[in-house]
Amino acid sequence: MIGILLMSHGKMAEGMLDSCKLFFGDDVEKIKALCLNPEDDPEQFDNRIKEAIKELDDGSGIIAMCDLLGGTPSNRSIYCLSDRFQVITGMNFTMLLELLGRRLNVEDISEIDLAELMETGKSGIVNINEMIKNID
């Protein structure tokens, strides 16, 4: 099963993982949250990323989602990039739920269209006030 690694500044990644359980149950497989705290050393965060990759990697590949382009989690993940470890920044809950659903029907990371996944995340960003105005 494709692994999913969530990385954020603060507890955002843990919160997203916790919220996934409402949709996919308490035992969501092959997913891990890494939260960067103010006292964390960036080089130690590298080690945490590498450990998470080893834990999640069963040969199917890993998709990492980071909260922010240019932040420590995304910057430090650059050292691990490969065809088997893909990183997307600007994670949101819509995109994560879509990935959790899609990976149930595939066996390898190469079967996930990351551009389509990111588009799903973007389409979940809506100004509801404007949406309602356009309905009337």
C-alpha positions in Angstrom: 0.0 0.0 0.0 1.3 3.5 -0.9 2.5 5.2 2.3 1.5 8.7 3.2 3.7 11.1 5.2 2.1 14.3 6.5 4.6 17.0 7.6 3.8 20.4 9.1 4.9 23.2 11.3 3.2 22.5 14.6 0.5 20.0 15.1 -1.4 20.5 11.8 -0.2 17.1 10.4 -1.4 15.3 13.6 -4.8 17.0 13.3 -5.2 16.0 9.7 -4.3 12.4 10.6 -6.8 12.4 13.4 -9.5 13.8 11.2 -8.9 11.1 8.6 -10.1 8.6 11.2 -13.6 10.0 10.9 -13.7 8.9 7.3 -11.5 5.8 7.2 -11.6 4.4 10.7 -9.2 4.3 13.6 -6.6 2.1 12.0 -5.6 4.0 8.9 -2.7 2.0 7.4 0.6 3.3 6.2 0.2 6.9 7.2 2.3 9.0 9.6 2.4 12.6 10.8 5.7 14.5 11.5 5.3 17.7 13.3 8.1 20.3 13.4 8.3 22.0 16.8 10.1 25.3 17.5 12.9 23.5 19.4 13.5 20.9 16.7 16.9 20.9 14.9 16.5 20.7 11.1 19.1 18.0 10.8 17.3 15.9 13.4 14.1 16.4 11.3 16.0 14.9 8.4 16.5 11.7 10.5 12.8 11.7 11.4 11.9 11.9 7.7 14.2 9.0 6.9 12.9 6.9 9.7 9.3 7.6 8.6 10.2 6.6 5.0 11.7 3.3 6.2 8.5 2.6 8.3 6.1 3.4 5.5 7.9 1.9 2.5 6.7 -1.5 1.5 7.9 -1.0 -2.1 4.7 0.7 -3.3 6.1 4.2 -2.8 5.3 7.1 -0.5 3.6 10.4 -1.1 4.5 13.1 1.4 2.3 16.2 1.9 3.8 19.3 3.5 2.0 22.3 4.8 4.1 25.0 3.2 6.5 25.4 0.2 9.8 26.7 1.4 9.3 25.7 5.0 11.6 23.3 6.9 9.5 20.1 6.3 9.4 20.6 2.5 13.0 21.8 2.4 14.3 18.9 4.4 12.3 16.4 2.4 14.3 17.4 -0.7 17.2 15.3 0.5 15.0 12.2 0.1 13.2 12.9 -3.2 13.0 10.0 -5.7 10.5 8.4 -8.1 9.3 6.4 -5.0 9.1 9.4 -2.7 7.0 12.2 -4.1 6.4 15.4 -2.1 3.4 17.8 -2.5 3.2 21.1 -0.7 0.2 23.1 0.3 -1.6 20.1 1.7 -5.2 20.3 2.5 -7.8 17.9 3.8 -9.7 17.5 0.5 -6.5 16.4 -1.2 -5.6 14.0 1.7 -9.1 12.4 1.7 -8.8 12.0 -2.1 -5.4 10.3 -1.8 -6.6 8.0 0.9 -9.5 6.9 -1.3 -7.4 6.5 -4.5 -4.7 4.4 -2.9 -7.2 1.7 -2.0 -7.6 0.9 -5.7 -3.9 1.0 -6.8 -0.8 -0.9 -5.9 2.0 1.5 -6.9 2.7 5.2 -6.6 3.1 5.3 -10.4 -0.7 4.8 -10.7 -1.5 8.0 -8.8 -1.8 11.1 -11.0 -0.3 13.8 -8.7 -1.4 16.6 -11.0 -5.0 15.4 -10.8 -4.7 15.0 -7.0 -3.5 18.6 -6.6 -6.3 19.8 -8.8 -8.8 18.0 -6.5 -7.2 19.9 -3.6 -7.5 23.2 -5.4 -11.1 22.6 -6.3 -11.9 22.2 -2.6 -11.0 25.8 -1.9 -14.3 27.7 -2.3 -15.6 31.0 -1.1 -19.0 29.8 0.0 -20.5 33.4 0.1 -19.7 33.7 -3.6 -21.0 30.2 -4.4 -24.3 31.0 -2.7 -24.6 34.3 -4.6 -24.1 32.4 -7.9 -26.9 30.0 -7.0 -29.5 32.7 -6.5 
